[in-house]
């Protein structure tokens, strides 16, 4: 036969459990760790905010450049060749630039024209804005000529790394736009040589 539990022991254990249940749970103070986590994570949020602002600025500048390149498109239209109006595809300038694509985006504007196929030569002009890992912008302005069946080559190009949203960046972009217009005739002459 089974042994019956001692009722005194059972009652004593039950009273011990009841007394534990009546005691409030001691508060756990983690405020020091919470504050430490807040402090340690602040640079991560700050960095994320800076990157977000840098990308927004690159997009804003791209919209501005679309207007800056309208007169260029009108000049290309006069050649009688098919052409593309200024468009948000600065990434097209990666080929032939010697630059690598960046993790946070490539923005900017290009305008181009091309001969009928064959031979299919392409003349392209634009400004590329790359968002770098440290939130700065890498600016690249160039004329590219892509001869049919050959690699793209820059005719004129200039580059700069600047703080996103700074006055220096705006000055650099203004100078790059001016430089592209200054070199338009020479670049078109080089493209015309492909057609001779």
Residue frames as a rotation matrix with the C-alpha (Angstrom) as fourth column:
UNK 1
0.568 0.823 0.000 0.00
0.823 -0.568 0.000 0.00
0.000 0.000 -1.000 0.00
UNK 2
-0.011 -0.542 0.840 1.06
0.468 -0.745 -0.475 3.54
0.883 0.388 0.263 -0.70
UNK 3
-0.515 -0.210 -0.831 2.20
0.846 -0.282 -0.453 5.76
-0.139 -0.936 0.323 2.09
UNK 4
0.612 0.748 0.257 -0.08
0.753 -0.650 0.100 8.65
0.242 0.132 -0.961 2.78
UNK 5
-0.235 -0.717 0.657 1.58
0.354 -0.692 -0.629 12.04
0.905 0.085 0.416 2.78
UNK 6
-0.470 0.001 -0.883 2.03
0.872 -0.154 -0.464 13.65
-0.137 -0.988 0.071 6.13
UNK 7
0.416 0.775 0.476 -0.70
0.814 -0.550 0.186 16.27
0.406 0.310 -0.860 6.23
UNK 8
0.675 -0.231 -0.701 1.38
0.383 -0.702 0.600 18.49
-0.631 -0.673 -0.386 8.50
UNK 9
-0.443 -0.895 0.058 4.13
0.459 -0.171 0.872 18.67
-0.770 0.413 0.486 5.88
UNK 10
-0.333 0.415 0.847 1.62
0.906 -0.108 0.409 19.41
0.261 0.903 -0.340 3.13
UNK 11
0.737 0.660 -0.144 0.00
0.669 -0.683 0.293 22.18
0.095 -0.313 -0.945 5.20
UNK 12
0.328 -0.708 -0.625 3.41
0.332 -0.533 0.778 23.64
-0.884 -0.463 0.061 6.02
UNK 13
-0.656 -0.577 0.487 4.44
0.625 -0.054 0.779 23.68
-0.423 0.815 0.396 2.34
UNK 14
0.058 0.785 0.617 1.12
0.917 -0.287 0.279 25.24
0.396 0.550 -0.736 1.37
UNK 15
0.803 0.196 -0.564 1.60
0.482 -0.770 0.419 28.04
-0.352 -0.608 -0.712 3.92
UNK 16
-0.182 -0.950 -0.254 5.11
0.395 -0.307 0.866 28.68
-0.901 0.057 0.431 2.56
UNK 17
-0.601 0.021 0.799 3.76
0.797 -0.065 0.601 29.06
0.065 0.998 0.023 -0.99
UNK 18
0.480 0.862 0.161 0.97
0.819 -0.507 0.270 31.37
0.315 0.002 -0.949 0.18
UNK 19
0.558 -0.326 -0.763 3.39
0.397 -0.702 0.591 33.60
-0.728 -0.633 -0.263 2.04
UNK 20
-0.599 -0.775 0.201 5.52
0.518 -0.184 0.835 33.89
-0.611 0.604 0.512 -1.12
UNK 21
-0.287 0.579 0.763 2.46
0.887 -0.141 0.441 34.84
0.363 0.803 -0.473 -3.18
UNK 22
0.716 0.611 -0.339 1.57
0.698 -0.643 0.316 37.60
-0.025 -0.462 -0.886 -0.72
UNK 23
0.049 -0.779 -0.625 5.00
0.415 -0.553 0.722 39.21
-0.908 -0.295 0.296 -0.94
UNK 24
0.849 0.228 -0.478 5.37
-0.280 -0.572 -0.771 41.80
-0.449 0.788 -0.422 -3.70
UNK 25
0.628 -0.661 0.410 7.80
0.776 0.490 -0.398 40.97
0.062 0.568 0.821 -6.50
UNK 26
0.129 -0.631 -0.765 10.93
0.447 -0.651 0.613 43.00
-0.885 -0.421 0.198 -5.91
UNK 27
0.910 0.212 -0.356 11.29
-0.175 -0.581 -0.795 45.72
-0.375 0.786 -0.491 -8.54
UNK 28
0.263 -0.833 0.487 14.00
0.878 0.415 0.237 45.10
-0.400 0.365 0.841 -11.11
UNK 29
0.641 -0.091 -0.762 15.91
-0.138 -0.990 0.002 48.30
-0.755 0.104 -0.647 -11.76
UNK 30
0.147 -0.563 0.814 17.24
0.891 0.433 0.138 48.23
-0.430 0.705 0.565 -15.31
UNK 31
0.935 0.310 -0.174 17.18
0.223 -0.891 -0.394 51.99
-0.277 0.330 -0.902 -15.87
UNK 32
0.244 -0.918 -0.312 20.98
-0.439 -0.392 0.809 52.17
-0.865 -0.060 -0.499 -15.91
UNK 33
-0.515 -0.403 0.756 21.18
0.401 0.667 0.628 49.55
-0.758 0.627 -0.182 -18.66
UNK 34
0.428 0.755 0.497 18.30
0.852 -0.153 -0.500 51.16
-0.302 0.637 -0.709 -20.59
UNK 35
0.844 -0.158 -0.512 20.09
-0.163 -0.986 0.036 54.53
-0.510 0.053 -0.858 -20.45
UNK 36
-0.202 -0.974 0.101 23.33
-0.251 0.151 0.956 52.91
-0.946 0.168 -0.275 -21.56
UNK 37
-0.267 0.188 0.945 21.57
0.803 0.586 0.110 51.32
-0.533 0.789 -0.307 -24.56
UNK 38
0.805 0.593 -0.019 20.02
0.508 -0.705 -0.495 54.70
-0.307 0.389 -0.869 -25.44
UNK 39
0.525 -0.680 -0.511 23.43
-0.454 -0.732 0.508 56.38
-0.720 -0.034 -0.693 -25.35
UNK 40
-0.435 -0.768 0.471 25.14
-0.029 0.534 0.845 53.63
-0.900 0.354 -0.255 -27.30
UNK 41
-0.147 0.449 0.881 22.45
0.892 0.445 -0.078 53.51
-0.427 0.775 -0.466 -30.00
UNK 42
0.543 0.390 -0.744 22.19
0.166 -0.918 -0.360 57.31
-0.823 0.072 -0.563 -30.47
UNK 43
-0.364 -0.722 -0.589 25.08
-0.507 -0.377 0.775 57.44
-0.781 0.580 -0.229 -32.98
UNK 44
-0.780 0.126 0.613 23.37
0.481 0.747 0.458 54.71
-0.400 0.652 -0.644 -35.01
UNK 45
0.298 0.952 0.065 20.17
0.845 -0.231 -0.482 56.76
-0.444 0.198 -0.874 -35.27
UNK 46
0.364 -0.247 -0.898 22.15
-0.192 -0.963 0.187 59.93
-0.911 0.104 -0.398 -35.96
UNK 47
-0.717 -0.697 -0.008 24.03
-0.207 0.202 0.957 58.16
-0.665 0.688 -0.289 -38.75
UNK 48
-0.462 0.647 0.606 20.78
0.831 0.554 0.042 56.82
-0.309 0.523 -0.794 -40.19
UNK 49
0.557 0.674 -0.485 19.27
0.499 -0.739 -0.453 60.33
-0.663 0.010 -0.748 -40.11
UNK 50
-0.036 -0.665 -0.746 22.33
-0.421 -0.667 0.615 61.82
-0.906 0.336 -0.256 -41.84
UNK 51
-0.863 -0.274 0.425 22.19
0.201 0.584 0.786 59.15
-0.463 0.764 -0.449 -44.54
UNK 52
-0.007 0.951 0.310 18.49
0.925 0.124 -0.359 59.77
-0.380 0.284 -0.880 -45.08
UNK 53
0.577 0.165 -0.800 19.13
0.056 -0.985 -0.163 63.52
-0.815 0.049 -0.577 -45.43
UNK 54
-0.458 -0.841 -0.288 22.00
-0.339 -0.135 0.931 62.84
-0.822 0.525 -0.223 -47.84
UNK 55
-0.697 0.280 0.660 19.80
0.646 0.644 0.409 60.69
-0.310 0.712 -0.630 -50.10
UNK 56
0.411 0.900 -0.144 16.99
0.770 -0.427 -0.475 63.28
-0.489 0.085 -0.868 -50.01
UNK 57
0.277 -0.392 -0.877 19.47
-0.252 -0.911 0.328 66.00
-0.927 0.130 -0.351 -50.96
UNK 58
-0.795 -0.571 0.202 20.76
-0.001 0.335 0.942 63.93
-0.606 0.749 -0.267 -53.90
UNK 59
-0.271 0.792 0.547 17.17
0.937 0.348 -0.039 63.55
-0.221 0.502 -0.836 -55.12
UNK 60
0.585 0.483 -0.652 16.51
0.400 -0.871 -0.286 67.28
-0.706 -0.094 -0.702 -54.71
UNK 61
-0.171 -0.757 -0.631 19.65
-0.379 -0.541 0.751 68.17
-0.910 0.367 -0.194 -56.67
UNK 62
-0.758 -0.044 0.650 18.64
0.485 0.630 0.607 65.72
-0.436 0.776 -0.456 -59.41
UNK 63
0.312 0.938 0.154 15.35
0.878 -0.223 -0.423 67.58
-0.363 0.267 -0.893 -59.85
UNK 64
0.504 -0.216 -0.837 17.29
-0.119 -0.976 0.180 70.84
-0.856 0.009 -0.518 -60.13
UNK 65
-0.563 -0.826 -0.021 19.64
-0.192 0.106 0.976 69.33
-0.804 0.554 -0.218 -62.72
UNK 66
-0.195 0.581 0.790 16.72
0.858 0.491 -0.149 68.21
-0.475 0.649 -0.594 -64.88
UNK 67
0.829 0.506 -0.238 15.97
0.374 -0.818 -0.437 71.90
-0.416 0.274 -0.867 -65.44
UNK 68
0.242 -0.836 -0.493 19.65
-0.387 -0.549 0.741 72.81
-0.890 0.012 -0.456 -65.91
UNK 69
-0.654 -0.574 0.492 19.95
0.124 0.560 0.819 70.32
-0.746 0.597 -0.295 -68.78
UNK 70
0.412 0.886 0.212 16.89
0.454 0.002 -0.891 71.48
-0.790 0.463 -0.401 -70.76
UNK 71
0.613 -0.204 -0.763 18.93
-0.615 -0.731 -0.298 73.90
-0.497 0.652 -0.573 -72.94
UNK 72
-0.534 -0.832 0.153 21.42
-0.590 0.496 0.638 71.09
-0.606 0.250 -0.755 -73.63
UNK 73
-0.292 0.512 0.808 18.60
0.470 0.813 -0.345 68.87
-0.833 0.279 -0.478 -74.89
UNK 74
0.731 0.584 -0.352 17.45
0.039 -0.551 -0.834 71.65
-0.681 0.596 -0.425 -77.23
UNK 75
0.095 -0.794 -0.600 20.95
-0.887 -0.341 0.311 71.82
-0.451 0.503 -0.737 -78.73
UNK 76
-0.741 -0.366 0.563 21.04
-0.163 0.911 0.378 68.06
-0.652 0.188 -0.735 -79.27
UNK 77
0.189 0.909 0.373 17.60
0.401 0.275 -0.874 68.17
-0.897 0.314 -0.312 -80.87
UNK 78
0.545 -0.002 -0.839 18.95
-0.557 -0.748 -0.360 70.57
-0.627 0.663 -0.408 -83.52
UNK 79
-0.554 -0.832 0.015 21.29
-0.563 0.388 0.729 67.85
-0.613 0.395 -0.684 -84.84
UNK 80
0.058 0.663 -0.747 18.34
-0.965 0.228 0.127 65.93
0.254 0.713 0.653 -86.26
UNK 81
-0.690 -0.310 -0.654 19.46
-0.153 0.946 -0.286 62.74
0.707 -0.098 -0.700 -84.52
UNK 82
0.474 0.798 -0.371 17.22
0.224 0.298 0.928 60.93
0.852 -0.523 -0.038 -82.08
UNK 83
-0.625 -0.672 0.397 17.80
-0.193 -0.359 -0.913 62.18
0.756 -0.647 0.095 -78.59
UNK 84
0.025 0.570 -0.821 16.63
0.858 0.409 0.310 61.64
0.512 -0.713 -0.479 -75.03
UNK 85
0.454 0.201 0.868 15.45
-0.190 -0.930 0.315 64.58
0.870 -0.308 -0.384 -72.98
UNK 86
-0.556 -0.661 0.504 17.08
-0.626 -0.066 -0.777 65.12
0.547 -0.747 -0.377 -69.58
UNK 87
0.538 0.732 -0.417 16.15
-0.261 0.615 0.744 62.19
0.801 -0.291 0.523 -67.39
UNK 88
0.451 -0.271 0.850 16.85
-0.888 -0.046 0.457 60.92
-0.085 -0.962 -0.261 -63.91
UNK 89
0.985 -0.172 0.024 19.42
0.174 0.980 -0.100 58.30
-0.006 0.103 0.995 -64.87
UNK 90
0.543 -0.835 0.094 22.81
-0.838 -0.546 -0.012 59.56
0.061 -0.072 -0.996 -63.74
UNK 91
0.384 -0.348 0.855 23.65
-0.295 0.831 0.471 55.91
-0.875 -0.433 0.217 -63.14
UNK 92
0.956 0.000 0.293 24.19
0.272 0.371 -0.888 55.60
-0.108 0.928 0.355 -66.91
UNK 93
0.666 -0.739 0.105 27.45
-0.594 -0.611 -0.523 57.50
0.451 0.286 -0.846 -66.44
UNK 94
0.594 -0.460 0.660 28.93
-0.441 0.500 0.745 54.68
-0.673 -0.734 0.094 -64.35
UNK 95
0.614 -0.364 0.701 30.02
0.672 0.707 -0.222 52.88
-0.414 0.607 0.678 -67.50
UNK 96
0.381 -0.575 0.724 33.20
0.648 -0.392 -0.653 54.51
0.659 0.718 0.223 -68.68
UNK 97
0.746 -0.046 0.665 33.68
-0.360 -0.867 0.345 56.52
0.561 -0.496 -0.663 -65.49
UNK 98
-0.301 -0.860 -0.412 35.91
-0.030 0.441 -0.897 54.04
0.953 -0.258 -0.159 -63.69
UNK 99
-0.553 0.188 0.812 33.67
-0.818 -0.309 -0.486 54.42
0.159 -0.932 0.325 -60.61
UNK 100
-0.884 0.282 -0.372 31.86
0.320 0.947 -0.043 51.69
0.340 -0.157 -0.927 -58.72
UNK 101
0.065 0.972 0.225 28.20
0.034 -0.227 0.973 51.66
0.997 -0.056 -0.048 -57.77
UNK 102
-0.809 -0.329 0.487 27.61
-0.423 -0.249 -0.871 52.75
0.408 -0.911 0.063 -54.18
UNK 103
-0.815 0.449 -0.366 25.44
0.567 0.749 -0.343 51.08
0.120 -0.487 -0.865 -51.57
UNK 104
-0.411 0.660 -0.629 23.25
0.476 -0.433 -0.766 54.11
-0.777 -0.614 -0.136 -50.89
UNK 105
0.544 0.788 0.288 22.39
0.595 -0.120 -0.795 55.10
-0.592 0.604 -0.534 -54.42
UNK 106
-0.739 -0.664 0.115 23.42
0.514 -0.446 0.733 56.84
-0.436 0.601 0.670 -57.58
UNK 107
0.407 0.884 -0.230 21.40
0.585 -0.446 -0.678 59.81
-0.702 0.141 -0.698 -58.76
UNK 108
-0.527 -0.601 -0.601 21.79
-0.020 -0.698 0.716 62.56
-0.849 0.389 0.356 -61.32
UNK 109
0.596 0.756 -0.271 20.77
-0.153 -0.224 -0.963 63.47
-0.788 0.615 -0.018 -64.84
UNK 110
-0.608 -0.725 0.323 21.82
0.298 0.169 0.940 62.57
-0.736 0.668 0.113 -68.36
UNK 111
0.563 0.636 -0.527 20.83
-0.424 -0.325 -0.845 63.76
-0.709 0.700 0.086 -71.80
UNK 112
-0.415 -0.750 0.515 21.86
0.043 0.549 0.835 61.81
-0.909 0.369 -0.196 -74.89
UNK 113
0.482 0.499 -0.720 21.54
-0.778 -0.134 -0.613 61.37
-0.402 0.856 0.324 -78.64
UNK 114
-0.228 -0.523 0.821 22.30
-0.059 0.849 0.525 58.47
-0.972 0.072 -0.225 -80.91
UNK 115
-0.585 -0.055 -0.809 22.67
-0.799 -0.132 0.587 57.55
-0.139 0.990 0.033 -84.54
UNK 116
0.572 0.806 -0.154 20.33
-0.820 0.559 -0.123 55.06
-0.013 0.197 0.980 -86.20
UNK 117
-0.056 -0.541 0.839 21.33
-0.349 0.798 0.491 51.38
-0.935 -0.266 -0.234 -86.02
UNK 118
0.305 -0.890 -0.339 23.67
0.911 0.168 0.377 50.48
-0.279 -0.424 0.862 -87.57
UNK 119
-0.258 -0.836 -0.484 26.13
0.091 0.478 -0.874 51.86
0.962 -0.269 -0.047 -86.56
UNK 120
0.672 0.624 -0.398 24.49
0.416 0.127 0.901 53.03
0.612 -0.771 -0.175 -83.30
UNK 121
-0.558 -0.830 0.002 26.96
0.532 -0.359 -0.767 55.57
0.638 -0.427 0.641 -81.88
UNK 122
0.553 0.751 -0.361 25.85
0.745 -0.252 0.617 57.28
0.372 -0.611 -0.699 -78.65
UNK 123
-0.535 -0.579 0.616 26.66
0.173 -0.788 -0.590 60.75
0.827 -0.209 0.522 -77.31
UNK 124
0.458 0.685 -0.567 25.82
0.684 0.136 0.717 61.25
0.568 -0.716 -0.406 -73.64
UNK 125
-0.525 -0.550 0.649 26.24
-0.005 -0.761 -0.649 64.10
0.851 -0.344 0.397 -71.21
UNK 126
0.562 0.823 -0.079 25.34
0.124 0.011 0.992 64.42
0.818 -0.568 -0.096 -67.57
UNK 127
-0.371 -0.573 0.730 26.12
-0.735 -0.300 -0.609 64.70
0.568 -0.763 -0.310 -63.91
UNK 128
0.190 0.331 -0.924 26.09
0.277 0.885 0.374 61.74
0.942 -0.328 0.076 -61.55
UNK 129
-0.036 -0.135 0.990 25.63
-0.879 -0.467 -0.096 62.12
0.476 -0.874 -0.101 -57.79
UNK 130
-0.014 -0.039 -0.999 26.74
0.210 0.977 -0.041 59.15
0.978 -0.210 -0.006 -55.72
UNK 131
0.657 0.234 0.716 25.84
-0.648 -0.309 0.696 58.90
0.384 -0.922 -0.052 -52.04
UNK 132
-0.245 -0.874 -0.419 28.93
-0.335 0.482 -0.810 57.61
0.910 -0.059 -0.411 -50.24
UNK 133
0.034 0.221 -0.975 29.03
0.650 0.736 0.189 55.49
0.759 -0.640 -0.119 -47.07
UNK 134
-0.622 -0.340 -0.705 30.00
0.772 -0.414 -0.482 58.52
-0.128 -0.844 0.520 -44.97
UNK 135
0.296 0.918 -0.264 27.00
0.740 -0.395 -0.545 60.54
-0.604 -0.034 -0.796 -46.36
UNK 136
-0.328 -0.424 -0.844 29.17
-0.252 -0.822 0.511 62.76
-0.910 0.381 0.163 -48.58
UNK 137
0.811 0.573 0.119 28.37
0.007 0.194 -0.981 63.06
-0.586 0.796 0.153 -52.28
UNK 138
-0.436 -0.865 0.250 30.69
0.321 0.111 0.941 62.09
-0.841 0.490 0.229 -55.08
UNK 139
0.581 0.609 -0.540 29.93
-0.229 -0.514 -0.827 64.30
-0.781 0.604 -0.159 -58.09
UNK 140
-0.499 -0.681 0.537 30.93
0.394 0.374 0.840 63.24
-0.772 0.630 0.081 -61.59
UNK 141
0.545 0.603 -0.582 30.23
-0.275 -0.528 -0.804 65.34
-0.792 0.598 -0.122 -64.69
UNK 142
-0.531 -0.785 0.320 31.14
0.018 0.367 0.930 64.08
-0.847 0.499 -0.181 -68.14
UNK 143
0.357 0.453 -0.817 30.61
-0.917 0.002 -0.399 63.77
-0.179 0.891 0.416 -71.84
UNK 144
-0.242 -0.389 0.889 30.71
-0.151 0.920 0.362 60.13
-0.958 -0.046 -0.281 -72.90
UNK 145
0.107 0.251 -0.962 30.93
-0.994 0.004 -0.109 58.82
-0.024 0.968 0.250 -76.42
UNK 146
-0.048 -0.049 0.998 30.10
-0.221 0.975 0.038 55.20
-0.974 -0.219 -0.057 -77.07
UNK 147
-0.353 -0.158 -0.922 31.25
-0.932 -0.023 0.360 54.15
-0.078 0.987 -0.139 -80.51
UNK 148
0.672 0.719 -0.175 29.32
-0.735 0.677 -0.042 51.17
0.088 0.157 0.984 -81.84
UNK 149
0.809 -0.281 -0.516 30.90
0.166 0.952 -0.258 47.92
0.564 0.123 0.817 -80.66
UNK 150
-0.292 -0.955 0.053 33.42
0.271 -0.136 -0.953 49.69
0.917 -0.264 0.299 -78.43
UNK 151
-0.189 0.152 -0.970 33.66
0.982 0.053 -0.183 50.67
0.024 -0.987 -0.159 -74.78
UNK 152
0.834 0.503 0.228 32.31
0.468 -0.863 0.190 53.97
0.292 -0.052 -0.955 -73.53
UNK 153
-0.281 -0.941 -0.187 34.97
0.935 -0.225 -0.273 56.63
0.215 -0.252 0.944 -73.19
UNK 154
0.518 0.415 -0.748 34.77
0.622 -0.783 -0.003 59.97
-0.587 -0.464 -0.664 -71.42
UNK 155
0.330 -0.372 0.868 35.57
0.718 -0.497 -0.487 62.96
0.612 0.784 0.102 -73.62
UNK 156
-0.417 -0.376 0.828 35.54
-0.334 -0.783 -0.524 65.54
0.845 -0.495 0.201 -70.84
UNK 157
0.441 0.597 -0.670 35.04
0.494 0.462 0.737 64.71
0.749 -0.656 -0.091 -67.19
UNK 158
-0.473 -0.521 0.710 35.46
-0.422 -0.574 -0.702 66.25
0.774 -0.632 0.051 -63.78
UNK 159
0.200 0.479 -0.855 34.85
0.506 0.697 0.508 64.91
0.839 -0.534 -0.103 -60.31
UNK 160
-0.485 -0.325 0.812 34.54
-0.515 -0.645 -0.565 66.15
0.707 -0.692 0.146 -56.71
UNK 161
-0.194 0.438 -0.878 33.66
0.753 0.640 0.154 64.80
0.629 -0.631 -0.454 -53.28
UNK 162
-0.637 0.081 0.766 31.66
-0.293 -0.945 -0.144 67.20
0.713 -0.316 0.626 -51.14
UNK 163
-0.911 0.410 -0.040 29.55
0.141 0.219 -0.965 67.38
-0.387 -0.885 -0.258 -48.00
UNK 164
-0.476 0.811 0.339 25.92
0.805 0.247 0.540 66.71
0.354 0.530 -0.770 -48.91
UNK 165
0.522 0.850 -0.068 23.78
0.827 -0.485 0.285 69.83
0.210 -0.205 -0.956 -48.87
UNK 166
-0.007 -0.611 -0.792 26.70
0.670 -0.591 0.450 72.22
-0.742 -0.527 0.414 -48.43
UNK 167
0.694 0.160 -0.701 27.22
-0.258 -0.854 -0.451 75.50
-0.672 0.494 -0.552 -50.25
UNK 168
-0.376 -0.908 -0.184 30.39
-0.628 0.104 0.771 73.96
-0.681 0.405 -0.610 -51.71
UNK 169
-0.496 0.250 0.832 28.30
0.495 0.868 0.033 71.21
-0.714 0.428 -0.554 -53.29
UNK 170
0.617 0.787 -0.003 26.01
0.479 -0.379 -0.792 73.72
-0.625 0.487 -0.611 -54.97
UNK 171
0.409 -0.564 -0.717 29.03
-0.640 -0.737 0.215 75.69
-0.650 0.371 -0.663 -56.23
UNK 172
-0.627 -0.681 0.380 30.62
-0.257 0.640 0.724 72.51
-0.736 0.356 -0.576 -57.61
UNK 173
-0.119 0.668 0.735 27.43
0.730 0.560 -0.392 71.53
-0.673 0.489 -0.554 -59.41
UNK 174
0.780 0.392 -0.487 27.03
0.040 -0.809 -0.587 75.01
-0.624 0.439 -0.646 -60.89
UNK 175
0.001 -0.883 -0.469 30.64
-0.758 -0.306 0.575 74.89
-0.652 0.355 -0.670 -62.12
UNK 176
-0.636 -0.221 0.740 30.14
0.144 0.907 0.395 71.41
-0.758 0.358 -0.545 -63.55
UNK 177
0.399 0.843 0.361 27.03
0.648 0.020 -0.761 72.47
-0.649 0.538 -0.538 -65.47
UNK 178
0.723 -0.183 -0.666 28.90
-0.408 -0.891 -0.198 75.52
-0.557 0.415 -0.719 -66.80
UNK 179
-0.356 -0.933 0.053 31.89
-0.576 0.263 0.774 73.36
-0.736 0.245 -0.631 -67.76
UNK 180
-0.318 0.312 0.895 29.67
0.555 0.827 -0.090 70.94
-0.768 0.468 -0.436 -69.67
UNK 181
0.778 0.628 -0.011 28.11
0.386 -0.491 -0.781 73.79
-0.496 0.603 -0.625 -71.64
UNK 182
0.407 -0.721 -0.560 31.57
-0.661 -0.656 0.364 75.27
-0.630 0.222 -0.744 -72.30
UNK 183
-0.625 -0.745 0.234 32.79
-0.440 0.583 0.682 71.95
-0.645 0.323 -0.692 -73.72
UNK 184
0.313 0.849 0.426 29.65
-0.033 0.458 -0.888 71.15
-0.949 0.264 0.172 -75.70
UNK 185
0.741 -0.006 -0.671 30.99
-0.645 -0.284 -0.709 72.28
-0.186 0.959 -0.214 -79.08
UNK 186
-0.283 -0.946 -0.160 34.28
-0.958 0.286 0.005 70.42
0.041 0.155 -0.987 -78.71
UNK 187
-0.544 0.125 0.830 32.50
-0.286 0.902 -0.323 67.24
-0.789 -0.413 -0.455 -77.57
UNK 188
0.588 0.806 0.065 30.04
-0.139 0.180 -0.974 67.40
-0.797 0.563 0.217 -80.46
UNK 189
0.418 -0.525 -0.742 32.95
-0.908 -0.214 -0.360 67.79
0.030 0.824 -0.566 -82.89
UNK 190
-0.663 -0.680 0.315 34.52
-0.703 0.709 0.053 64.60
-0.259 -0.186 -0.948 -81.52
UNK 191
-0.126 0.709 0.694 31.21
0.019 0.701 -0.713 62.81
-0.992 -0.077 -0.102 -81.96
UNK 192
0.701 0.406 -0.587 30.89
-0.503 -0.301 -0.810 64.17
-0.506 0.863 -0.007 -85.52
UNK 193
-0.241 -0.887 -0.394 34.25
-0.960 0.157 0.234 62.56
-0.145 0.434 -0.889 -86.38
UNK 194
-0.583 0.082 0.808 32.60
-0.100 0.980 -0.172 59.14
-0.806 -0.181 -0.564 -85.91
UNK 195
0.424 0.890 0.170 30.11
0.161 0.111 -0.981 60.02
-0.891 0.443 -0.096 -88.64
UNK 196
0.224 -0.401 -0.888 32.70
-0.834 -0.551 0.039 61.00
-0.505 0.732 -0.457 -91.28
